[in-house]
Amino acid sequence: MVRVRMANEWGIAYGCSNAIARDTLIRMTDTSSTVRSLRRVFRESIVARDLAEPLASFDDTAALDTLREFMLDRPLSVLGIRHKGVVAGLLHQDQIDDRPINEQMLPLAEVAVVETTTPVQQVVGLLDETSFVLVSTLGQPVGVIMRGDLEKPPMRMWLFGTITLFEMSITRVLQQALPSDAWRELLSPTRIEKAEQLQAERVRRNQQVQLVDCLQLSDKGQLFAKSDELRKLFWNRSRNEIRRIVKELESLRNNLAHSQPYTQENWNAILRLAGSLDGFLSNQTEYVATDSLQPYESDEIR
């Protein structure tokens, strides 16, 4: 049985066994160089060091009151503890008690530690299990990432780009599985009219786009939710679950677009995007040149 990968966590693309699915699979087959190009952008351009804050540290001989005052003044949630000049453990502000420092510090072996070049989606996965992640270089912790650090501009850019990859992926499925705007019968006249108005405005601006490109993300989610065939072939989730996922994504994108906080409200959506990135990357051939340093061949121009 052929499996089309679109999104690991989302369940898109299980059991492609009929002619439409096979044809879609052929059309969505990607070249390795295209995938490498996208991986370089999403897995290498924004990494752990872009989100980390410097890790402050004290010797294990320092006075406990000094450490408490330092953490409250900054404020800091995590503080490194040095033994003979090397960071050997941590103190967490919420867990400090009156015992000697070396007795209550958390050993590094019990802490999540990543390299400075670790992709952000791995950091997100770790932050779902722990409140902070250390960032190390040359074997020594030099930085720390909390959930709040995911609000930084590099992460906002990464999330917005990943949502775009997701929408591109489901748009391609709609174009290929329901050609000639066959999806119209699944949407209300009001939503179709909205899309037609947007298409007309884009045409007025000399932008040639298909009607499906003018649908809102929520409209595309509705198409998958209402179509038993689409759900069976490409997104093996219930109607309500698909609607909920798309709603979460729209909420996250709105908060990103308006520079609003999002890590607490949209954490589930962030986790889904991080877990599904590799699936999105493997389905974007037609949006990126095989090698951006080489011109497109004539038959690649659409």
DAGI-V122005 format. One record per residue. N is the residue number from 0. RES is the residue in one letter. SS is DSSP state (2 for helix, 1 for strand, 0 for the rest). OMEGA is omega as a letter, one per 40 degrees, with the letter a starting at -180 (none if undefined). Layout:
<<N RES SS OMEGA> <N RES SS OMEGA>>
This chain:
<<0 M 0 a> <1 V 1 i> <2 R 0 i> <3 V 0 a> <4 R 0 i> <5 M 0 a> <6 A 1 a> <7 N 0 a> <8 E 0 a> <9 W 0 a> <10 G 0 i> <11 I 1 i> <12 A 0 i> <13 Y 0 i> <14 G 0 i> <15 C 1 a> <16 S 0 a> <17 N 0 a> <18 A 2 a> <19 I 2 a> <20 A 2 a> <21 R 2 i> <22 D 2 i> <23 T 2 i> <24 L 2 i> <25 I 2 a> <26 R 2 a> <27 M 0 i> <28 T 0 a> <29 D 0 i> <30 T 0 a> <31 S 2 a> <32 S 2 i> <33 T 2 i> <34 V 2 i> <35 R 2 a> <36 S 2 a> <37 L 2 i> <38 R 2 i> <39 R 2 a> <40 V 2 a> <41 F 2 a> <42 R 2 a> <43 E 2 a> <44 S 0 i> <45 I 0 a> <46 V 1 a> <47 A 2 a> <48 R 2 i> <49 D 2 a> <50 L 0 a> <51 A 0 i> <52 E 1 i> <53 P 1 i> <54 L 0 i> <55 A 0 a> <56 S 1 i> <57 F 1 i> <58 D 1 a> <59 D 0 i> <60 T 0 a> <61 A 0 i> <62 A 0 a> <63 L 2 i> <64 D 2 i> <65 T 2 i> <66 L 2 i> <67 R 2 a> <68 E 2 i> <69 F 2 a> <70 M 2 i> <71 L 2 a> <72 D 2 a> <73 R 2 e> <74 P 0 i> <75 L 0 i> <76 S 0 a> <77 V 1 a> <78 L 1 i> <79 G 1 i> <80 I 1 a> <81 R 1 i> <82 H 1 a> <83 K 0 i> <84 G 0 a> <85 V 1 i> <86 V 1 a> <87 A 1 a> <88 G 1 a> <89 L 1 i> <90 L 1 i> <91 H 1 a> <92 Q 2 a> <93 D 2 a> <94 Q 2 a> <95 I 0 i> <96 D 0 a> <97 D 0 i> <98 R 0 i> <99 P 0 a> <100 I 2 a> <101 N 2 i> <102 E 2 a> <103 Q 2 a> <104 M 0 a> <105 L 1 a> <106 P 1 a> <107 L 2 a> <108 A 2 a> <109 E 2 a> <110 V 0 i> <111 A 0 a> <112 V 1 i> <113 V 1 i> <114 E 1 a> <115 T 0 a> <116 T 0 a> <117 T 0 i> <118 P 1 a> <119 V 2 a> <120 Q 2 i> <121 Q 2 i> <122 V 2 i> <123 V 2 i> <124 G 2 i> <125 L 2 a> <126 L 2 i> <127 D 0 a> <128 E 0 a> <129 T 0 a> <130 S 0 i> <131 F 1 i> <132 V 1 i> <133 L 1 i> <134 V 1 a> <135 S 1 i> <136 T 1 a> <137 L 0 i> <138 G 0 a> <139 Q 1 i> <140 P 1 i> <141 V 1 a> <142 G 1 i> <143 V 1 i> <144 I 1 i> <145 M 1 i> <146 R 2 a> <147 G 2 i> <148 D 2 i> <149 L 2 i> <150 E 2 a> <151 K 0 a> <152 P 2 i> <153 P 2 a> <154 M 2 i> <155 R 2 i> <156 M 2 a> <157 W 2 a> <158 L 2 a> <159 F 2 i> <160 G 2 a> <161 T 2 i> <162 I 2 i> <163 T 2 i> <164 L 2 i> <165 F 2 a> <166 E 2 i> <167 M 2 a> <168 S 2 a> <169 I 2 i> <170 T 2 i> <171 R 2 i> <172 V 2 a> <173 L 2 a> <174 Q 2 a> <175 Q 2 i> <176 A 2 i> <177 L 0 a> <178 P 0 i> <179 S 0 i> <180 D 0 i> <181 A 2 i> <182 W 2 a> <183 R 2 a> <184 E 2 a> <185 L 2 a> <186 L 0 i> <187 S 0 i> <188 P 2 i> <189 T 2 a> <190 R 2 i> <191 I 2 i> <192 E 2 i> <193 K 2 i> <194 A 2 i> <195 E 2 i> <196 Q 2 i> <197 L 2 i> <198 Q 2 i> <199 A 2 i> <200 E 2 i> <201 R 2 i> <202 V 2 i> <203 R 2 i> <204 R 0 i> <205 N 0 i> <206 Q 0 a> <207 Q 0 a> <208 V 0 i> <209 Q 0 a> <210 L 2 a> <211 V 2 i> <212 D 2 a> <213 C 2 i> <214 L 0 i> <215 Q 0 i> <216 L 2 i> <217 S 2 i> <218 D 2 a> <219 K 2 i> <220 G 2 i> <221 Q 2 i> <222 L 2 i> <223 F 2 a> <224 A 2 a> <225 K 2 a> <226 S 0 i> <227 D 2 a> <228 E 2 i> <229 L 2 a> <230 R 2 a> <231 K 2 a> <232 L 2 a> <233 F 2 a> <234 W 0 a> <235 N 0 i> <236 R 0 i> <237 S 0 i> <238 R 2 a> <239 N 2 a> <240 E 2 i> <241 I 2 i> <242 R 2 a> <243 R 2 a> <244 I 2 a> <245 V 2 i> <246 K 2 i> <247 E 2 i> <248 L 2 i> <249 E 2 i> <250 S 2 i> <251 L 2 a> <252 R 2 i> <253 N 2 i> <254 N 2 i> <255 L 2 a> <256 A 2 a> <257 H 0 i> <258 S 0 i> <259 Q 0 i> <260 P 0 a> <261 Y 0 a> <262 T 0 a> <263 Q 0 a> <264 E 0 a> <265 N 0 a> <266 W 2 a> <267 N 2 i> <268 A 2 i> <269 I 2 i> <270 L 2 a> <271 R 2 a> <272 L 2 i> <273 A 2 a> <274 G 2 a> <275 S 2 a> <276 L 2 a> <277 D 2 i> <278 G 2 i> <279 F 2 a> <280 L 2 a> <281 S 0 a> <282 N 0 a> <283 Q 0 a> <284 T 2 a> <285 E 2 a> <286 Y 2 a> <287 V 0 i> <288 A 0 i> <289 T 0 i> <290 D 0 a> <291 S 0 i> <292 L 0 i> <293 Q 0 i> <294 P 0 i> <295 Y 0 i> <296 E 0 a> <297 S 2 a> <298 D 2 i> <299 E 2 a> <300 I 0 a> <301 R 0 none>>
